[in-house]
Amino acid sequence: MPGVVELPTLEDLKVQEVKVSSSVLKAAAHHYGVQCDKPNKEFMLCRWEEKDPRRCLEEGKLVNKCALDFFR
């Protein structure tokens, strides 16, 4: 139906949070960027090509997983 926006379910959006302070994020930004370069670029490419963030949820989850693994 035209004009109807389909939103993802809350279950689709649920991911574990990266629980570190902003100072830790800033201090580790360069190292995180190197380690998680590929998932971040894939996500940004998806966002650029699709023009709809809802279509890039899986790529976003991979970015989140990489961050969680990095900060463990």
C-alpha positions in Angstrom: 0.0 0.0 0.0 1.6 3.3 -1.0 2.3 5.7 1.8 2.5 3.0 4.5 5.8 2.8 6.2 6.8 -0.6 7.5 8.8 -0.4 10.7 11.0 -3.2 12.1 9.8 -5.0 15.1 11.4 -4.4 18.5 12.9 -7.9 18.3 14.7 -7.0 15.1 16.2 -3.9 16.8 17.3 -5.7 20.0 21.1 -5.9 20.5 23.4 -6.0 23.5 24.7 -2.6 24.4 28.4 -1.7 24.4 28.7 -0.6 28.0 31.8 1.6 28.2 32.2 5.2 29.0 32.7 8.0 26.5 36.3 8.4 27.7 37.0 4.8 26.9 35.4 5.1 23.5 37.5 8.2 22.7 40.7 6.5 23.9 40.1 3.4 21.9 38.6 5.0 18.8 41.7 4.5 16.6 42.3 0.9 17.6 38.6 0.1 17.3 38.5 1.7 13.9 41.3 -0.5 12.7 39.9 -3.7 14.1 36.3 -3.1 13.0 37.0 -1.3 9.7 35.3 -3.9 7.4 32.0 -4.2 9.2 31.8 -0.4 9.6 32.5 0.2 5.9 30.0 -2.5 4.9 27.3 -0.8 7.1 28.0 2.7 5.7 28.0 1.3 2.1 24.7 -0.3 2.7 23.3 3.0 4.2 24.6 4.9 1.2 23.3 2.4 -1.5 19.9 1.6 0.1 19.0 5.1 1.3 16.9 3.3 3.9 18.5 2.4 7.3 15.9 -0.3 7.9 17.4 -2.4 5.1 20.8 -2.4 6.9 19.9 -3.8 10.2 22.0 -7.0 9.8 25.1 -4.9 8.9 24.4 -2.7 11.9 24.3 -5.8 14.1 27.6 -6.9 12.8 29.1 -3.5 13.7 27.7 -3.9 17.2 29.1 -7.4 17.5 32.5 -6.2 16.5 32.4 -3.4 19.1 31.3 -5.9 21.8 34.1 -8.3 20.9 36.6 -5.4 20.8 35.7 -4.1 24.3 35.7 -7.5 26.0 
